[in-house]
Amino acid sequence: MNRTLPNGALIIAIDFDAGVVLAQSENDYVTWSFYNQDLSSTASGHYFGNSDADQAEARADYVERCKRGY
């Protein structure tokens, strides 16, 4: 699997069943939902800064979004 999304963000974690990805964009950590296993359909982003604390917050958000399924 390519380690980057079509928008260039680096994939950190991905859950195809839930349709959620945690990625690092140029300036932020972000969680996105995506549809029908199409990584070019990222939407509904939750953006965080780029510090270690922001990464931890983004990871927690990723886990919660995976539990909800979006």
TORKOL-4160 file (C-alpha; in steps of 0.2 Angstrom, whole numbers, padded with zeros to 4 digits, m for minus):
70
<pt num="1" X="0000" Y="0000" Z="0000"/>
<pt num="2" X="0006" Y="0017" Z="m0004"/>
<pt num="3" X="0010" Y="0027" Z="0012"/>
<pt num="4" X="0003" Y="0043" Z="0006"/>
<pt num="5" X="m0015" Y="0049" Z="0003"/>
<pt num="6" X="m0019" Y="0056" Z="m0015"/>
<pt num="7" X="m0018" Y="0073" Z="m0006"/>
<pt num="8" X="0000" Y="0070" Z="m0001"/>
<pt num="9" X="m0003" Y="0067" Z="0017"/>
<pt num="10" X="0007" Y="0053" Z="0025"/>
<pt num="11" X="m0003" Y="0039" Z="0032"/>
<pt num="12" X="0000" Y="0035" Z="0050"/>
<pt num="13" X="m0015" Y="0023" Z="0053"/>
<pt num="14" X="m0029" Y="0018" Z="0043"/>
<pt num="15" X="m0045" Y="0007" Z="0047"/>
<pt num="16" X="m0054" Y="0002" Z="0030"/>
<pt num="17" X="m0068" Y="m0005" Z="0039"/>
<pt num="18" X="m0072" Y="0011" Z="0049"/>
<pt num="19" X="m0067" Y="0022" Z="0034"/>
<pt num="20" X="m0055" Y="0032" Z="0045"/>
<pt num="21" X="m0037" Y="0038" Z="0042"/>
<pt num="22" X="m0025" Y="0046" Z="0053"/>
<pt num="23" X="m0012" Y="0056" Z="0043"/>
<pt num="24" X="0001" Y="0070" Z="0044"/>
<pt num="25" X="m0001" Y="0084" Z="0032"/>
<pt num="26" X="0012" Y="0097" Z="0029"/>
<pt num="27" X="0007" Y="0107" Z="0045"/>
<pt num="28" X="m0005" Y="0096" Z="0055"/>
<pt num="29" X="m0010" Y="0079" Z="0061"/>
<pt num="30" X="m0028" Y="0076" Z="0054"/>
<pt num="31" X="m0041" Y="0062" Z="0055"/>
<pt num="32" X="m0052" Y="0060" Z="0040"/>
<pt num="33" X="m0066" Y="0049" Z="0035"/>
<pt num="34" X="m0067" Y="0041" Z="0018"/>
<pt num="35" X="m0080" Y="0032" Z="0008"/>
<pt num="36" X="m0081" Y="0015" Z="0000"/>
<pt num="37" X="m0063" Y="0012" Z="0003"/>
<pt num="38" X="m0059" Y="0026" Z="m0009"/>
<pt num="39" X="m0044" Y="0036" Z="m0001"/>
<pt num="40" X="m0047" Y="0051" Z="m0013"/>
<pt num="41" X="m0064" Y="0054" Z="m0005"/>
<pt num="42" X="m0057" Y="0060" Z="0012"/>
<pt num="43" X="m0069" Y="0072" Z="0020"/>
<pt num="44" X="m0075" Y="0077" Z="0038"/>
<pt num="45" X="m0057" Y="0081" Z="0044"/>
<pt num="46" X="m0053" Y="0085" Z="0062"/>
<pt num="47" X="m0037" Y="0095" Z="0062"/>
<pt num="48" X="m0023" Y="0096" Z="0075"/>
<pt num="49" X="m0007" Y="0105" Z="0076"/>
<pt num="50" X="0010" Y="0097" Z="0074"/>
<pt num="51" X="0017" Y="0095" Z="0091"/>
<pt num="52" X="0019" Y="0079" Z="0101"/>
<pt num="53" X="0004" Y="0083" Z="0111"/>
<pt num="54" X="m0006" Y="0087" Z="0095"/>
<pt num="55" X="m0001" Y="0070" Z="0088"/>
<pt num="56" X="m0007" Y="0061" Z="0104"/>
<pt num="57" X="m0024" Y="0071" Z="0103"/>
<pt num="58" X="m0026" Y="0066" Z="0085"/>
<pt num="59" X="m0022" Y="0047" Z="0089"/>
<pt num="60" X="m0036" Y="0048" Z="0102"/>
<pt num="61" X="m0048" Y="0056" Z="0090"/>
<pt num="62" X="m0044" Y="0042" Z="0077"/>
<pt num="63" X="m0048" Y="0028" Z="0090"/>
<pt num="64" X="m0064" Y="0036" Z="0094"/>
<pt num="65" X="m0069" Y="0039" Z="0076"/>
<pt num="66" X="m0065" Y="0021" Z="0072"/>
<pt num="67" X="m0076" Y="0015" Z="0086"/>
<pt num="68" X="m0090" Y="0026" Z="0079"/>
<pt num="69" X="m0087" Y="0020" Z="0061"/>
<pt num="70" X="m0083" Y="0038" Z="0053"/>
